[in-house]
Amino acid sequence: MTENPVVWLPRKTDAESFGGALDVHYWDGGDAFPSDPAKVGFLAPPLAPGRERTVLERILPRVGGLEVLQLLSSGHEYLRPFLPMLPPGVRVATGRGVHGQATAEHATALLLAMTRGLDVFQRRQQREVWRPSRFSTLLGKTVVVLGQGAVGSAVASRLAPFGCRVVRVARSARDTPDGRVHAIAELHDLLPEADAVVVCVPLTAGTRGLLGSAELSLLPDGAVVVNVARGEIVDTPALVEEVAAGRLKAGLDVTAPEPLPSGHPLWALPGALVTPHTAAFTEAFDVASAAFLEQQVRRYARGEALLNVLASSGAAGDAP
């Protein structure tokens, strides 16, 4: 008798909706496995920011029959060290698009907070200091949005109603119904006019250190750097230096290193607001990721093409 394909998912879902005979189990990333990992055909590990490597180290050496590795993250650079552990022919798919709306909302909130001085007022509130101060506004400001995937596009659409001049940047230039998209190669020409930069590009060999000391120095005084992508895209020591000097401000949902260690200057640095890689994690993500996983498993059960499959598992970390 042929055994049903084995599927491991990170949370309970409606298994009957998958449209095929499947053996579905649920794994939270812990030491206890719900079934024999050697027989798993479709694996969706739990999304665990800061612990991805621990989860993959625990499971990947044991999944010799794996056919599909479904990530819930949109980025996948952390997978590179584990590629030799994957069985030949495994399809690797990402969760690209699942995080877009919630992450864009968080990026906008960070930008608003730093522009309107909410970080300053929060520090004063903790000291019970009532001191009115005048801060800036997004109205009329030029905001460079780096990346035009699901997150970057959603950020751009949210900023327009605030009266911003949104400058969209992607790997290559193109004209779209929403206007011009500039190439990353033009970045040095765009930064001197930017009141803010929102980083939404994936971490790749080409984007690592994209905003280094040279690029940060091109930004005008008072500019805000928001990063909701990966910490390694921004040169952390250079950013700390600029913020400590009072020249730039920063709203960061991601850092390098991550998690941010105790004693790191970003914790207490005036002009910096840090959230612990939480931009995507709302009830909206739970709903969107569950719907996406159900769609992917249905496709797997029916032998249909999967969404968001990397060109090859060897390309992890280098895809746009």
C-alpha positions in Angstrom: 0.0 0.0 0.0 1.3 3.4 -1.0 1.7 5.8 2.0 0.1 9.2 1.9 2.5 12.1 1.5 3.6 13.5 4.9 3.2 17.2 5.5 4.5 19.1 8.5 3.0 22.5 9.2 3.7 25.0 12.0 0.1 25.5 13.1 -3.3 23.8 13.0 -5.2 24.3 9.8 -8.1 22.8 7.8 -6.3 19.7 6.5 -9.5 18.5 4.7 -9.3 21.5 2.4 -6.1 20.4 0.8 -7.8 18.3 -1.8 -5.7 15.2 -1.5 -4.9 12.2 0.8 -2.2 13.6 3.0 -0.7 12.7 6.4 -0.7 16.2 8.1 1.2 16.9 11.3 2.1 20.0 13.2 5.6 20.9 14.5 6.4 24.0 16.6 10.2 23.7 16.1 10.8 21.9 19.4 12.8 18.7 20.1 9.7 16.5 19.9 8.9 15.5 16.4 5.2 14.6 15.5 6.2 11.8 13.2 9.2 10.2 11.5 11.1 13.2 9.9 12.7 10.9 7.3 9.3 10.5 5.7 8.3 14.2 5.5 7.7 15.3 1.9 6.5 18.9 2.6 8.0 20.8 5.4 7.0 24.3 6.6 9.2 25.1 9.6 7.8 27.7 12.1 8.9 31.2 11.5 11.3 32.1 14.4 13.1 35.4 13.9 16.6 35.1 15.4 16.2 31.3 15.8 15.9 30.2 12.2 19.2 28.5 12.2 18.5 26.6 15.4 15.2 25.3 13.9 16.9 24.3 10.6 19.8 22.6 12.4 17.3 20.5 14.3 15.4 19.2 11.4 17.2 19.4 8.1 19.7 16.6 8.7 16.8 14.2 9.3 14.5 14.8 6.3 16.0 12.5 3.7 12.8 12.2 1.8 12.0 15.9 1.6 10.5 17.2 -1.6 9.5 20.8 -0.6 10.9 23.2 2.0 8.4 26.0 2.4 9.8 29.0 4.3 7.4 31.5 5.8 9.9 34.3 5.6 10.2 36.4 2.4 14.0 36.5 2.9 16.0 33.3 2.7 19.7 34.3 3.1 19.8 32.4 6.4 19.2 29.2 4.5 22.6 29.3 2.6 24.6 27.4 5.2 22.1 24.6 5.2 21.9 24.0 1.5 24.3 21.0 1.6 21.9 19.3 4.1 19.0 19.3 1.6 18.3 16.2 -0.4 18.9 16.5 -4.2 16.0 18.1 -6.1 14.3 19.7 -3.2 12.1 22.7 -4.1 12.6 25.7 -1.8 9.8 28.2 -1.7 9.5 31.5 0.3 6.6 33.3 1.9 7.1 36.4 -0.3 4.0 38.6 -0.3 2.6 37.3 3.0 4.3 40.0 5.1 3.8 43.0 2.8 0.9 44.9 4.3 1.8 44.5 8.0 5.5 45.2 7.4 4.6 48.3 5.4 2.4 49.6 8.1 5.2 49.2 10.7 7.7 50.9 8.4 5.3 53.9 8.1 4.8 54.0 11.8 8.5 54.1 12.4 8.9 56.9 9.9 6.1 58.9 11.4 7.4 58.3 14.9 10.9 59.6 14.1 9.6 62.5 12.0 7.2 63.7 14.7 9.6 63.2 17.5 7.6 60.5 19.3 10.8 58.9 20.5 11.8 62.2 22.2 8.4 62.6 23.9 8.5 59.0 25.1 11.8 59.6 26.8 10.4 62.8 28.4 7.3 61.0 29.6 9.4 58.4 31.4 11.1 61.4 33.2 7.7 63.2 33.7 9.0 66.1 31.7 6.4 68.3 30.0 8.3 70.2 27.4 6.6 71.1 24.1 8.9 71.0 21.1 8.5 71.5 17.4 9.2 68.6 15.0 8.8 68.0 11.3 6.1 66.5 9.2 5.9 64.1 6.2 4.0 66.6 4.2 6.2 67.7 1.2 9.1 65.4 2.2 11.0 63.3 -0.3 11.1 59.6 0.8 13.3 57.1 -1.0 11.8 53.6 -0.8 14.5 51.0 -1.5 12.8 47.9 -3.0 9.6 47.5 -4.9 8.5 44.0 -3.9 5.4 43.4 -1.8 6.7 45.5 1.1 8.2 48.4 -0.8 5.2 48.8 -3.0 2.9 48.8 0.0 5.1 51.4 1.8 5.0 53.7 -1.3 1.3 53.5 -1.5 0.9 54.3 2.2 3.2 57.4 2.0 1.5 59.1 -0.9 -1.6 60.2 1.1 0.7 61.9 3.6 1.8 64.3 0.8 5.2 62.8 0.4 7.2 62.8 -2.8 7.9 59.1 -3.0 11.0 58.0 -5.0 10.9 54.3 -5.7 14.1 52.3 -6.2 14.6 48.7 -7.3 17.4 46.7 -8.8 16.6 47.9 -12.4 14.9 51.0 -13.7 11.5 50.9 -15.3 8.4 52.8 -16.0 5.2 51.6 -14.3 1.6 52.8 -14.1 2.5 54.2 -10.7 5.4 56.2 -12.1 9.2 55.8 -12.5 11.2 53.2 -10.6 14.8 54.2 -10.4 17.7 51.7 -10.4 19.9 51.1 -7.4 22.8 52.3 -9.5 21.2 55.8 -9.3 21.2 55.8 -5.5 24.1 58.2 -5.0 22.3 60.8 -7.1 19.0 60.3 -5.2 20.2 60.3 -1.6 21.2 64.0 -1.3 17.6 65.0 -1.9 16.0 62.5 0.5 14.4 63.4 3.7 14.0 59.8 4.5 15.0 56.3 3.3 12.9 53.2 3.9 14.9 50.0 3.3 12.7 47.1 2.0 15.1 45.2 -0.3 16.0 41.6 0.3 19.5 40.8 1.7 21.6 39.6 -1.3 25.2 39.7 -2.3 24.4 42.9 -4.1 22.5 44.6 -1.2 24.7 43.7 1.7 26.1 47.0 3.0 24.1 48.9 0.5 23.8 51.9 2.9 27.4 52.2 4.0 29.2 55.2 5.4 29.5 56.8 2.0 25.8 56.5 1.3 24.7 57.7 4.7 27.0 60.7 4.4 25.1 61.8 1.3 21.8 62.1 3.2 21.0 65.7 4.4 21.0 66.6 8.0 17.9 65.4 9.9 17.1 62.6 7.4 15.5 59.4 8.8 16.7 55.9 8.0 14.0 53.2 8.4 15.0 49.5 8.0 12.4 46.7 7.9 14.4 44.4 5.6 17.6 43.0 7.1 20.1 44.6 9.4 23.1 43.8 7.2 21.9 46.0 4.4 22.8 49.1 6.5 26.3 49.6 8.0 25.5 49.6 11.7 28.6 51.3 13.0 28.3 54.0 10.4 24.7 54.5 11.2 25.4 54.7 14.9 28.1 57.3 14.3 25.7 59.5 12.2 22.8 59.2 14.8 25.1 59.8 17.8 26.3 63.0 16.1 22.7 64.1 15.8 22.9 64.3 12.0 20.5 61.4 11.2 17.7 59.5 12.9 16.9 55.8 12.6 13.8 53.6 13.0 14.9 50.0 12.9 12.9 46.8 13.0 16.0 44.8 12.1 19.6 45.2 13.2 23.0 43.7 12.7 23.8 41.9 14.9 20.4 40.4 15.7 19.2 40.0 18.4 20.7 43.2 19.5 23.1 42.4 22.4 23.0 44.0 25.8 25.1 47.1 25.9 24.8 47.9 22.2 24.7 51.7 21.6 21.5 51.4 19.7 19.5 50.6 22.8 20.0 53.9 24.5 21.0 56.1 21.5 18.8 59.3 21.3 17.5 59.5 17.7 17.1 55.8 17.3 13.9 53.7 17.8 14.3 49.9 17.7 11.7 47.2 17.6 12.7 43.5 17.8 11.9 42.3 14.3 8.2 42.4 14.9 6.9 44.3 11.8 5.1 41.3 10.2 3.7 39.7 13.3 0.1 40.7 13.7 -3.1 38.8 13.4 -3.1 39.7 9.8 0.1 37.6 9.3 -1.5 34.6 11.0 -4.5 34.8 8.6 -2.4 35.5 5.5 0.3 32.8 6.2 -2.4 30.2 7.0 -4.1 30.9 3.7 -0.9 30.8 1.8 0.2 27.5 3.4 -3.1 25.9 2.5 -2.8 27.0 -1.1 0.7 25.7 -1.3 -0.2 22.3 0.2 -3.2 22.0 -2.1 -0.8 22.6 -5.0 1.6 20.0 -3.6 -1.1 17.4 -3.1 -2.3 17.9 -6.7 1.1 17.9 -8.3 0.7 21.5 -9.4 3.4 24.2 -9.6 4.2 25.9 -6.3 4.4 29.6 -5.8 7.6 31.5 -4.9 9.9 28.7 -5.7 13.6 29.8 -5.9 15.2 29.3 -9.3 17.5 26.8 -7.7 18.2 25.9 -4.1 21.8 27.0 -4.7 20.5 30.6 -5.3 19.3 31.1 -1.8 20.4 34.5 -0.7 20.9 35.9 -4.2 17.4 36.1 -5.5 15.8 39.5 -5.9 
